[in-house]
Amino acid sequence: MGFFIALQTCALLGFHFQNSRALRKVGRAALYLAIIAWIGMALGTAAEFWLYSHLPYGEANMRSTAFSVFSISSLLGGLALLALGIDLFLSQVLPRYFSVILMLYLVIDFGLWIWGQSIFLAPALAALAFGDMALRCLRGSRVLPLEKA
């Protein structure tokens, strides 16, 4: 899981390096927060499952702290993607489906948490948007405003 979150972080970084000038201030701040949150998610996952896997759940120990880092980072990442999605939706610099996927991340993450399904499914669903983001960066295409009729 940590490896895939690290790949998503790389997609966010690639999007930043290619397109940060096309974003407004709110979008740029949201992108920076999303990058920091995804790094926190990767570190929390790595610490919980690789460093502290021998410790039990439900006690005050480093494994619980690592899980808390993942959970808080996931919430911050969802808020950042919501703000980034709204900014991209309003500025119309990417196709609408991309912005909608980013905006739905937090709703899906929170819904899955409430129903007790999987806290790891929302980052997997966000990979759809991040995969598109990474492909755009690999092709070297910068984000340009859509033509207005």
Backbone bond lengths (Angstrom), bond angles and torsions (degrees), N, CA, C in turn:
res aa  C-N    CA-C-N  psi(-1)  N-CA   C-N-CA  omega(-1)  CA-C   N-CA-C  phi
1 M - - - 1.451 - - 1.520 110.93 -
2 G 1.333 116.14 -43.11 1.463 120.10 179.97 1.519 112.07 -60.81
3 F 1.333 116.10 -36.15 1.463 120.55 179.21 1.530 110.95 -63.58
4 F 1.333 116.67 -43.19 1.463 120.52 -178.52 1.533 111.50 -70.33
5 I 1.316 116.03 -35.20 1.464 119.15 175.61 1.527 109.62 -66.57
6 A 1.327 117.24 -37.30 1.468 120.39 176.47 1.534 110.70 -64.43
7 L 1.336 117.61 -37.87 1.471 120.50 176.33 1.523 110.95 -64.74
8 Q 1.333 116.97 -39.52 1.459 120.05 177.09 1.522 110.52 -64.91
9 T 1.316 117.08 -36.13 1.468 120.89 175.76 1.522 110.26 -62.28
10 C 1.333 116.35 -41.03 1.471 119.94 177.16 1.524 111.31 -62.77
11 A 1.339 117.25 -37.52 1.466 119.87 177.24 1.518 110.72 -65.05
12 L 1.326 116.92 -41.55 1.467 120.23 176.90 1.531 110.99 -62.75
13 L 1.334 116.46 -42.04 1.467 119.98 178.24 1.527 111.27 -64.18
14 G 1.331 116.64 -41.86 1.462 119.79 177.63 1.520 111.78 -62.58
15 F 1.336 116.09 -41.29 1.454 120.04 176.46 1.523 110.56 -61.98
16 H 1.327 116.23 -40.04 1.463 120.06 178.65 1.530 110.98 -63.12
17 F 1.320 117.14 -47.31 1.461 119.72 -176.64 1.523 112.18 -67.10
18 Q 1.329 116.95 -31.54 1.457 119.60 -179.09 1.526 113.52 -83.97
19 N 1.341 116.84 -34.41 1.461 118.94 -164.50 1.517 115.72 -131.51
20 S 1.303 119.64 11.85 1.463 119.07 -173.72 1.526 112.31 -64.12
21 R 1.315 117.92 -26.64 1.474 119.83 179.75 1.528 112.62 -73.37
22 A 1.331 116.91 -20.47 1.461 120.05 178.98 1.529 111.92 -79.50
23 L 1.340 116.60 -14.48 1.456 120.58 -178.62 1.520 111.15 -87.92
24 R 1.323 114.76 152.64 1.454 119.47 173.02 1.529 108.37 -82.46
25 K 1.325 117.63 178.99 1.466 121.03 -176.09 1.528 112.22 -60.34
26 V 1.320 116.49 -42.39 1.462 119.99 -179.52 1.529 110.00 -64.11
27 G 1.309 116.78 -44.77 1.454 120.96 178.87 1.517 112.60 -63.63
28 R 1.314 116.60 -40.39 1.459 120.38 178.49 1.528 111.05 -65.33
29 A 1.342 116.90 -43.57 1.471 120.42 178.26 1.528 110.55 -63.95
30 A 1.332 116.38 -40.09 1.463 120.31 178.03 1.523 111.24 -64.77
31 L 1.320 117.27 -38.91 1.458 120.68 177.83 1.520 111.00 -64.57
32 Y 1.321 117.50 -42.76 1.468 120.41 177.17 1.526 111.17 -62.07
33 L 1.343 116.76 -43.02 1.463 120.36 178.28 1.518 110.85 -64.32
34 A 1.326 117.56 -39.06 1.468 120.72 178.05 1.528 110.82 -63.67
35 I 1.320 117.46 -41.25 1.466 120.50 178.69 1.522 110.09 -62.67
36 I 1.327 117.19 -46.27 1.470 120.98 179.13 1.525 110.30 -63.01
37 A 1.334 117.29 -41.62 1.466 120.97 179.91 1.529 110.87 -64.29
38 W 1.337 117.39 -42.20 1.462 119.33 -179.94 1.525 111.30 -66.96
39 I 1.317 117.88 -34.67 1.466 120.36 174.54 1.530 109.42 -64.60
40 G 1.335 117.13 -41.67 1.464 120.76 176.58 1.521 112.27 -62.25
41 M 1.337 116.55 -39.65 1.468 119.84 177.32 1.527 111.09 -63.90
42 A 1.323 116.55 -42.13 1.466 119.95 179.81 1.528 110.73 -65.46
43 L 1.320 117.10 -43.37 1.462 120.34 179.62 1.526 111.46 -67.04
44 G 1.335 117.09 -41.54 1.464 119.92 178.24 1.513 112.44 -63.04
45 T 1.330 116.52 -41.67 1.465 120.45 178.42 1.520 111.10 -66.08
46 A 1.328 116.36 -45.33 1.463 119.81 179.99 1.524 110.69 -62.43
47 A 1.317 117.44 -43.24 1.466 120.22 -179.25 1.523 111.04 -65.97
48 E 1.326 116.92 -42.58 1.467 119.40 -176.97 1.521 112.33 -66.27
49 F 1.315 117.73 -44.61 1.460 119.67 -172.42 1.526 114.51 -95.55
50 W 1.328 118.23 -20.04 1.452 119.31 -178.85 1.526 113.31 -107.07
51 L 1.309 117.68 -37.14 1.460 119.72 -177.50 1.521 113.53 -93.15
52 Y 1.333 116.32 -38.37 1.464 119.73 -171.97 1.525 112.70 -119.72
53 S 1.306 117.89 26.80 1.464 120.18 -177.99 1.524 112.28 -69.31
54 H 1.310 118.29 -18.28 1.464 121.07 179.77 1.536 112.05 -80.03
55 L 1.325 117.98 -12.86 1.460 121.73 -179.60 1.525 110.52 -85.96
56 P 1.337 118.01 147.67 1.474 119.91 -178.53 1.523 112.38 -77.69
57 Y 1.330 115.69 155.79 1.462 121.90 173.08 1.528 109.00 -77.28
58 G 1.320 115.89 160.24 1.457 120.87 172.65 1.512 115.83 81.11
59 E 1.293 118.17 6.00 1.458 121.65 177.76 1.521 108.51 -121.04
60 A 1.311 115.55 161.25 1.464 120.30 178.09 1.528 108.16 -78.97
61 N 1.317 115.98 93.87 1.461 120.83 178.66 1.523 108.98 -146.54
62 M 1.305 116.51 -176.50 1.463 120.85 -176.33 1.531 112.29 -69.32
63 R 1.321 117.37 -26.07 1.463 118.89 177.34 1.530 110.20 -65.95
64 S 1.311 117.27 -41.14 1.464 121.18 177.13 1.524 110.78 -65.55
65 T 1.322 116.19 -37.51 1.468 120.17 177.77 1.527 110.56 -64.65
66 A 1.316 116.74 -43.44 1.463 120.80 179.11 1.529 110.53 -63.69
67 F 1.341 116.89 -39.98 1.457 119.78 177.62 1.527 110.50 -65.80
68 S 1.330 117.33 -36.64 1.462 120.90 177.30 1.519 111.21 -65.04
69 V 1.324 117.01 -38.91 1.472 120.64 176.76 1.525 109.53 -60.89
70 F 1.337 117.38 -43.98 1.460 120.54 177.81 1.525 110.58 -61.67
71 S 1.333 116.98 -46.42 1.469 120.69 -175.80 1.523 112.07 -64.87
72 I 1.320 117.30 -45.42 1.467 121.20 179.58 1.523 110.48 -66.16
73 S 1.328 116.41 -40.63 1.464 119.84 177.76 1.522 111.31 -64.78
74 S 1.327 116.82 -36.47 1.457 120.41 178.08 1.526 110.90 -64.64
75 L 1.332 116.72 -41.13 1.466 120.23 177.50 1.527 110.78 -65.24
76 L 1.328 117.15 -46.12 1.467 120.43 178.59 1.526 111.31 -63.04
77 G 1.327 116.08 -39.29 1.463 119.83 177.29 1.517 111.66 -63.44
78 G 1.323 117.05 -40.83 1.456 120.31 177.28 1.514 112.49 -63.40
79 L 1.328 116.70 -42.35 1.466 120.42 177.08 1.526 111.14 -64.46
80 A 1.328 116.00 -40.48 1.466 120.06 179.32 1.529 110.94 -65.68
81 L 1.340 116.96 -41.98 1.468 119.36 178.92 1.524 111.42 -67.55
82 L 1.337 116.87 -33.89 1.459 119.83 175.52 1.526 110.23 -62.07
83 A 1.337 116.91 -47.87 1.469 120.45 179.28 1.528 111.12 -64.60
84 L 1.330 117.04 -41.06 1.464 120.35 178.52 1.524 110.60 -65.08
85 G 1.323 116.98 -42.25 1.466 120.27 178.56 1.512 112.43 -62.63
86 I 1.330 116.79 -42.15 1.469 120.14 177.89 1.522 110.27 -64.13
87 D 1.338 116.46 -43.35 1.467 119.56 179.52 1.529 111.48 -63.04
88 L 1.328 117.15 -43.09 1.464 120.35 178.65 1.527 111.36 -68.55
89 F 1.327 117.35 -35.34 1.456 121.15 178.26 1.523 110.93 -64.92
90 L 1.331 116.33 -44.17 1.464 120.08 -178.52 1.524 112.77 -72.72
91 S 1.327 117.10 -34.90 1.462 119.48 -178.67 1.526 112.54 -84.14
92 Q 1.332 117.74 -13.76 1.456 123.79 177.59 1.527 113.08 55.17
93 V 1.335 116.23 44.41 1.456 118.99 178.18 1.528 112.67 -96.25
94 L 1.321 117.22 -9.67 1.461 121.75 176.37 1.522 108.54 -133.03
95 P 1.316 117.21 163.83 1.468 118.92 175.16 1.531 110.93 -57.87
96 R 1.314 116.37 150.03 1.473 122.02 -175.50 1.528 112.30 -60.19
97 Y 1.341 118.37 -36.86 1.461 119.40 -177.37 1.523 111.35 -60.87
98 F 1.326 116.60 -34.55 1.459 121.05 179.86 1.522 110.10 -63.64
99 S 1.325 116.87 -46.80 1.461 121.31 179.70 1.519 111.05 -65.16
100 V 1.321 117.10 -39.16 1.465 120.59 -178.95 1.526 110.78 -65.66
101 I 1.327 117.62 -40.84 1.463 120.52 177.05 1.523 110.12 -60.57
102 L 1.314 117.25 -43.86 1.464 119.63 179.15 1.527 111.11 -64.26
103 M 1.323 117.16 -40.30 1.466 120.01 -179.36 1.530 111.96 -69.44
104 L 1.316 118.66 -30.65 1.458 121.87 -178.36 1.525 113.23 -81.21
105 Y 1.313 118.31 -12.60 1.465 121.34 -177.33 1.525 111.54 -54.34
106 L 1.321 117.57 -50.65 1.466 120.96 -176.40 1.523 111.00 -66.23
107 V 1.326 117.43 -39.16 1.464 121.03 179.10 1.531 110.24 -63.24
108 I 1.314 116.77 -45.34 1.463 121.07 179.38 1.520 110.37 -65.70
109 D 1.318 117.46 -44.63 1.462 121.98 179.93 1.525 110.55 -60.09
110 F 1.320 117.16 -47.26 1.461 121.27 -178.80 1.534 110.56 -67.42
111 G 1.317 117.22 -42.26 1.453 120.45 178.51 1.515 112.72 -61.36
112 L 1.315 116.90 -43.27 1.460 120.02 178.61 1.527 111.66 -67.33
113 W 1.322 116.29 -32.22 1.461 119.81 177.06 1.524 110.84 -68.31
114 I 1.341 117.11 -42.30 1.471 121.80 179.80 1.528 110.49 -62.41
115 W 1.335 117.43 -45.95 1.443 120.70 -177.68 1.523 112.86 -83.37
116 G 1.317 117.08 2.79 1.454 121.35 173.38 1.505 115.72 67.43
117 Q 1.301 116.67 25.98 1.459 118.78 -178.84 1.536 110.60 -79.65
118 S 1.297 117.79 -90.02 1.456 120.81 -175.53 1.518 109.47 -141.87
119 I 1.324 115.46 129.04 1.462 118.57 176.16 1.522 110.86 -82.17
120 F 1.325 116.60 -6.56 1.455 119.79 -178.37 1.522 112.64 -97.11
121 L 1.336 118.10 -6.49 1.459 120.34 -176.68 1.526 112.52 -74.45
122 A 1.330 117.05 -37.70 1.470 119.34 -179.19 1.530 111.76 -62.65
123 P 1.355 120.04 -44.79 1.471 117.54 175.14 1.526 112.65 -61.27
124 A 1.330 116.96 -32.11 1.469 118.88 176.93 1.520 110.75 -67.68
125 L 1.341 117.17 -38.55 1.455 120.07 177.76 1.525 111.29 -69.11
126 A 1.331 116.38 -34.18 1.459 119.48 177.36 1.524 110.90 -65.41
127 A 1.323 116.38 -21.46 1.461 119.69 178.40 1.519 111.86 -61.08
128 L 1.342 117.61 -24.39 1.466 119.66 175.18 1.526 110.62 -60.07
129 A 1.324 115.33 -49.37 1.458 119.42 179.38 1.525 110.52 -68.72
130 F 1.327 116.49 -40.17 1.460 119.49 -178.72 1.520 111.46 -67.61
131 G 1.340 116.77 -33.81 1.462 119.59 176.56 1.511 111.09 -64.13
132 D 1.330 116.31 -42.55 1.467 120.28 175.69 1.523 110.05 -62.42
133 M 1.334 115.44 -40.96 1.461 121.01 179.00 1.532 110.40 -61.33
134 A 1.327 116.18 -44.98 1.466 120.41 -178.66 1.529 111.49 -66.83
135 L 1.338 116.90 -40.26 1.463 119.64 178.75 1.523 111.77 -63.68
136 R 1.322 116.20 -39.38 1.466 119.39 176.82 1.529 110.88 -62.26
137 C 1.330 115.93 -39.66 1.468 119.59 -179.47 1.523 111.21 -70.79
138 L 1.338 117.49 -38.85 1.463 120.26 179.31 1.517 111.88 -65.82
139 R 1.320 116.43 -34.66 1.458 119.97 177.72 1.513 111.76 -75.40
140 G 1.336 115.81 -11.41 1.456 119.83 179.53 1.504 113.07 78.61
141 S 1.320 117.04 13.63 1.465 118.77 -178.48 1.523 109.75 -85.51
142 R 1.287 114.73 124.51 1.452 119.82 176.17 1.521 108.38 -84.55
143 V 1.316 113.58 153.17 1.462 118.50 178.16 1.512 108.57 -75.96
144 L 1.314 115.57 127.71 1.455 120.92 177.73 1.516 108.25 -121.92
145 P 1.300 117.97 149.04 1.470 119.28 177.53 1.526 110.38 -59.16
146 L 1.332 114.92 143.67 1.460 119.64 178.74 1.525 109.28 -69.65
147 E 1.319 114.68 148.49 1.453 119.74 177.45 1.519 109.84 -66.42
148 K 1.307 117.47 134.12 1.446 120.46 176.89 1.529 108.98 -100.26
149 A 1.314 114.96 132.40 1.465 120.18 -177.02 1.507 111.54 -76.10
